[in-house]
Amino acid sequence: MPQTVALLKELGRLGLLERLDDQTREQGVLNHQILIDLVRDKEYERVQGIGDDFIPDINLYNAVGAIYPLLDEDQKVNALDAHLNQLDGVNNRYITLNHTPFIREPLLLADITIARPLYWPGLNDEKSLWDGKESFAELEREIMVENGLFNPNKVKSDFLVAYALMRRDLTSFGEDYVKAANPQFLDRVIKGIVDLRFKGTKDEQKINEGRARLYELLPQAVHDRIEPLRQETARNYVEASRA
């Protein structure tokens, strides 16, 4: 049990696959069911003064998130169900204030939002990070580290900050961020964005409009990844529907 507690603490603190060393990755995957069960079964006391909400164990969410990309599809469904088991008992307003804004992993937060669109926290809070910054280099020095990831002490949700930085309607730093970003993390950011836009969508007009919207919003440097990922999302959705 002490080893599990230490593993949970480390995974939750780091919160992303790219921050894990090989041993922590291996132990996280090996103990994935224990971590998922902890999310599902943790009992919280409601906190007086904040309605039906509770103070969530953010480290627990992010411990599962850190290994989420390594799980197979059935394991991901199990992990997603565990999170929804907690969140579905909370008012949507509190979820978007106290829970989902702190989930770091793009694929986990995207899957939660696809299952429950009202749980999406939005991107407005992230703008405070670059308000007053005259260049991306200035922002990079403040919130990023050498391997192209964000400093977890500066950023609450790596996915939300990356997504907001890439949107032309929120910042002019998108192209520079893409050049600086960790490639593996950036791949999952783009996949999360594409999944949010297209998963379950079959209407060709909506697909065309969604593709055009992402071309409008996202940096030119990632445009060639959007359609292949959309097609992959469509194939996976069909396969999952048949299962």
C-alpha positions in Angstrom: 0.0 0.0 0.0 2.8 2.6 0.8 4.2 1.9 -2.7 0.8 2.5 -4.3 0.4 5.8 -2.3 3.9 6.9 -3.5 3.1 5.9 -7.1 -0.2 7.8 -7.0 1.4 10.9 -5.6 4.2 10.9 -8.3 1.8 10.2 -11.2 -0.6 12.8 -10.0 2.1 15.4 -9.5 3.5 14.9 -13.0 0.2 14.4 -14.7 1.4 13.7 -18.2 3.0 10.7 -19.9 6.0 12.7 -21.2 7.0 13.7 -17.6 7.2 10.0 -16.5 10.4 8.0 -16.4 10.3 4.4 -17.7 9.9 2.8 -14.3 7.0 5.1 -13.3 5.3 4.4 -16.6 5.6 0.7 -16.2 4.4 0.8 -12.6 1.5 3.0 -13.6 0.3 0.7 -16.3 0.8 -2.3 -14.1 -1.4 -0.8 -11.4 -3.8 1.0 -13.7 -6.9 -0.9 -12.3 -6.0 0.1 -8.7 -5.8 3.7 -9.8 -9.0 3.6 -11.7 -10.8 1.9 -8.8 -9.5 4.7 -6.5 -11.1 7.3 -8.7 -14.4 5.4 -8.9 -14.7 4.5 -5.3 -13.2 7.4 -3.4 -15.8 8.8 -1.0 -15.9 12.6 -0.4 -17.6 14.7 2.1 -19.7 17.5 0.7 -18.3 20.9 1.7 -20.6 23.3 3.4 -20.9 26.6 1.4 -20.3 25.1 -2.1 -23.6 23.3 -2.7 -23.4 19.7 -3.7 -19.7 19.9 -4.6 -16.7 18.4 -2.8 -13.0 19.2 -2.8 -11.7 16.8 -5.4 -8.5 14.8 -5.3 -7.0 16.4 -8.4 -3.9 14.2 -8.1 -6.1 11.2 -8.4 -7.6 12.4 -11.7 -4.2 13.2 -13.0 -2.6 10.0 -11.9 -4.9 8.1 -14.2 -4.5 10.8 -16.8 -0.7 10.3 -16.9 -1.1 6.7 -18.0 -4.3 7.1 -20.0 -2.7 7.2 -23.4 -1.0 3.8 -22.7 -4.3 2.1 -21.9 -6.2 0.0 -24.4 -9.7 1.0 -25.4 -11.5 -1.2 -22.8 -9.3 0.2 -20.1 -9.9 3.7 -21.3 -13.7 3.1 -21.1 -13.2 1.8 -17.6 -11.2 4.9 -16.6 -13.7 7.2 -18.2 -16.6 5.6 -16.4 -14.7 5.9 -13.1 -14.4 9.7 -13.6 -18.0 10.1 -14.6 -19.1 8.1 -11.6 -17.7 10.9 -9.5 -18.6 13.9 -11.7 -22.2 12.9 -12.5 -23.1 13.6 -8.9 -22.0 17.2 -9.0 -23.7 20.3 -10.4 -22.2 21.1 -13.8 -21.2 24.6 -12.7 -19.0 23.2 -10.0 -17.5 20.6 -12.3 -16.3 23.3 -14.7 -14.9 25.3 -11.7 -13.3 22.7 -9.5 -12.8 19.6 -11.5 -12.2 19.5 -15.2 -10.1 22.7 -15.4 -7.3 20.8 -13.6 -7.2 17.7 -15.8 -3.9 17.7 -17.7 -4.1 14.9 -20.2 -5.7 15.9 -23.5 -7.3 12.5 -24.3 -8.9 12.1 -20.9 -10.4 15.6 -20.8 -11.6 15.2 -24.4 -13.2 11.9 -23.7 -14.9 13.3 -20.6 -16.2 16.2 -22.6 -17.4 14.0 -25.5 -19.4 11.9 -23.0 -20.7 15.0 -21.1 -20.4 18.2 -23.1 -21.5 20.4 -20.2 -18.4 19.4 -18.3 -16.1 21.3 -20.7 -14.4 24.0 -18.6 -13.8 26.4 -21.5 -10.6 28.3 -22.3 -11.1 31.8 -20.9 -9.1 31.3 -17.7 -5.9 30.5 -19.7 -5.7 33.9 -21.3 -4.4 35.4 -18.0 -1.1 33.6 -18.6 -0.2 35.7 -21.7 -2.0 38.9 -21.0 0.6 41.7 -21.3 3.2 39.4 -23.0 4.7 41.0 -26.1 6.1 37.8 -27.6 5.9 34.0 -27.3 9.5 33.9 -26.2 8.5 35.9 -23.1 5.7 33.5 -22.3 7.9 30.5 -23.0 10.5 31.6 -20.5 7.8 31.9 -17.9 5.7 28.7 -18.3 7.7 26.2 -20.3 10.6 23.9 -19.6 13.4 22.6 -21.9 11.6 19.6 -23.3 8.7 21.6 -24.8 6.3 20.9 -21.9 4.7 23.3 -19.6 5.9 23.8 -16.1 3.3 22.0 -14.0 3.7 24.6 -11.2 2.7 27.3 -13.7 -0.1 25.6 -15.6 -3.2 23.9 -14.2 -4.2 22.0 -17.3 -1.7 21.3 -20.1 -4.4 20.5 -22.6 -6.4 23.7 -22.0 -3.4 26.0 -22.1 -2.0 24.3 -25.3 -5.4 24.5 -27.0 -5.9 28.1 -26.0 -2.4 29.0 -27.2 -3.1 27.5 -30.6 -6.4 29.3 -31.2 -6.1 32.4 -33.4 -9.1 34.0 -31.7 -7.3 33.9 -28.3 -3.7 34.5 -29.0 -1.2 35.3 -31.8 1.4 32.8 -30.4 0.0 29.6 -32.0 2.6 29.1 -34.7 5.5 29.7 -32.3 4.0 27.4 -29.7 3.7 24.6 -32.2 7.4 24.9 -33.0 8.4 24.8 -29.3 5.9 22.1 -28.1 6.9 18.6 -27.2 5.9 16.6 -30.4 4.3 13.7 -28.6 2.2 15.9 -26.3 1.2 18.1 -29.3 0.0 15.1 -31.2 -2.4 14.3 -28.4 -3.5 17.9 -28.1 -4.5 17.9 -31.8 -6.2 14.5 -31.5 -8.1 15.8 -28.5 -9.2 18.8 -30.4 -10.2 16.8 -33.5 -12.1 14.3 -31.3 -14.0 17.1 -29.6 -15.0 18.5 -33.0 -15.9 15.3 -34.9 -16.4 12.3 -32.8 -19.8 10.8 -33.6 -20.4 13.3 -36.4 -21.6 11.7 -39.6 -23.3 14.6 -41.4 -21.0 15.7 -44.3 -22.0 19.4 -44.0 -21.1 19.5 -40.3 -17.8 17.7 -41.0 -17.0 20.2 -43.7 -17.9 23.1 -41.5 -15.9 21.7 -38.6 -12.9 21.1 -40.7 -13.1 24.7 -42.1 -13.4 26.0 -38.5 -10.3 24.2 -37.3 -8.4 25.5 -40.4 -9.5 29.0 -39.4 -8.6 28.6 -35.7 -5.5 26.5 -35.6 -1.9 27.2 -36.8 -1.1 26.4 -40.5 1.6 24.0 -39.3 -1.0 21.5 -37.9 -3.5 21.7 -40.7 -2.2 18.6 -42.5 -2.9 16.5 -39.3 -6.5 17.4 -39.0 -8.1 15.3 -41.8 -6.1 12.1 -41.1 -7.0 12.3 -37.4 -10.7 13.0 -38.3 -10.8 9.9 -40.5 -9.1 7.9 -37.7 -11.7 9.2 -35.2 -14.5 8.2 -37.6 -13.1 4.7 -38.1 -12.7 4.1 -34.3 -16.2 5.4 -33.6 -17.7 3.0 -36.1 -15.7 0.0 -34.7 -16.7 0.9 -31.2 -20.4 1.1 -32.2 -20.2 -2.4 -33.8 -18.5 -3.9 -30.7 
